[in-house]
Amino acid sequence: MGPGVAEMEINARPSEPFIVFMMDKTEPGAFNLPIFRMFGDPFNTPGLVIDPNMHEGFIFEIWDIIEGKKIKLATPENTYDILGLIGSKSRYVIKRVYTKKTHEKLPDENVAVISTDKLSLIAGGEYVGKDDPAGVVRIQSGLPAAGEVLEAFAHPPYLVSGWMRGSFNGPLMPVGMKDAKMTRFDGPPRVVALGFVYKDGALSGPVDMFDDPPAFDGARRTAVEIADYLRRMGPFEPHRLPEDDMEYTSLPRVLERHKSKFEPIEDTPKGKKVKVATTDVD
């Protein structure tokens, strides 16, 4: 597991249900899409439309983990700006989600937190394993329901960075604890969800939330199909990460060995005409 920490200080409700998500073989930005779906997408979370406590939206704290800066943006008014940032998941990651002052039950409360530590940055640029991020999401009573939070992982899996040697894109597969072992190509990247309730000073749980084959087998089958498709590409992009994202792997060492062998591409000699064949398509 990675070194990431996901913690929050809260004013506990009489009954405080929450779900702990743990990912393997991927990076913190893998949480960007599902967290946005939970707290910003009414097609995933209809409570944003029909629950008065959620209707005004939430505040997203987004970290630039390269520059070491952060910004808070709110939904629905800054929705497009949020998406513009978190779509670059290798740099901009959702760290926390807060309620707004307009929330009747939980004004100014931290309701979700994600670990954002990247091993490559901690290790001074060396690849020493993948980040394996974790997240905690509070649910129910003025927040997304358990079913809305889990729904963010029920659709066809999206691609995340990591997988073998942290150097490949792969489908994020929601699995129960019994299927959390990493096998094929050291993956595919997986996420588990454990449900808890804190009440009267006692912690109940966990409940294995993805251990529901009828509900999540569709997403898992799609993940396998995506894995089949991507693996046929071998070391080619987009299965392998773009060169900019390969900065912390062995690729720079390969390039360094051959650096002196690269030669400049000669320009066309002056005065010499070059005929270029073109094809016009009507």
Order of alpha helices (4+ residues) and beta strands (2+ residues): beta-alpha-alpha-beta-beta-alpha-beta-beta-alpha-beta-alpha-beta-beta-beta-beta-beta-alpha-alpha
